[in-house]
Amino acid sequence: MRLKGSEKMIKANYHTHMRLCNHAIGDIKDYVKKAIELGLEEIGISDHNPVPRYFMSKEDYLDNWIQRNMQLEEFYDIYLKQLDEAILLYGNKINILRGLECEYVPKQDDYYKEFLKHLDYLNLGLHFFIDSNGMVVNSYHGINYLNVIEYAKAACKAMDTRMYKIFVHPDLFMFNYKNVDGKRIFDENCIIASKLIIES
């Protein structure tokens, strides 16, 4: 990808998934080989983290996450092993970073910090958040003019922990956003939410 008005190219990618997330294909080596082919100098592998069932009710878990994450045993038995193998095979051709794309659940920092013991970085991907009433909100389908600012505040709270290096797709709240009239319009609430995220 070329930057406008420049001959410089982006030489890194830190937001990548593989088959364990259930919505991508291939293994880590496939992504590393493609990155080398494209001339990247660095790649971060950042599949979705295991999300424990105890983070939410059974219904919320099934609705929000069951199809989008690896299991905890897969993190240790498959993911970390594939990372080590890729680094051993291709580390002389490209810098490979160990990462995960993680949700954020308040008061569960130790859970995420445990992953960091094995990794170089975490990405924040706020596919759901806990609102001020303690309810789980699906960021794809549950955000509207009443709670979009809560989404932004949840993102800011996550970033304030300093556990995350990158907030990926911070505009996810616009996936199915509707204003007070039920229209898909980027309104004043969206502007406030965006400013909160950008300033954070």
Salt bridges, closest charged atoms under 4 A:
GLU7 OE1 - ARG2 NH1 3.52
ASP27 OD1 - ARG19 NE 2.54
GLU37 OE2 - LYS34 NZ 3.10
ASP47 OD1 - HIS17 ND1 3.85
ASP84 OD1 - ARG98 NH2 2.60
GLU101 OE1 - HIS15 NE2 3.00
GLU101 OE1 - HIS17 NE2 3.04
GLU101 OE1 - HIS48 NE2 4.00
GLU101 OE2 - HIS127 NE2 3.41
GLU101 OE2 - HIS169 NE2 3.18
GLU103 OE2 - HIS127 ND1 2.49
GLU114 OE1 - LYS117 NZ 2.94
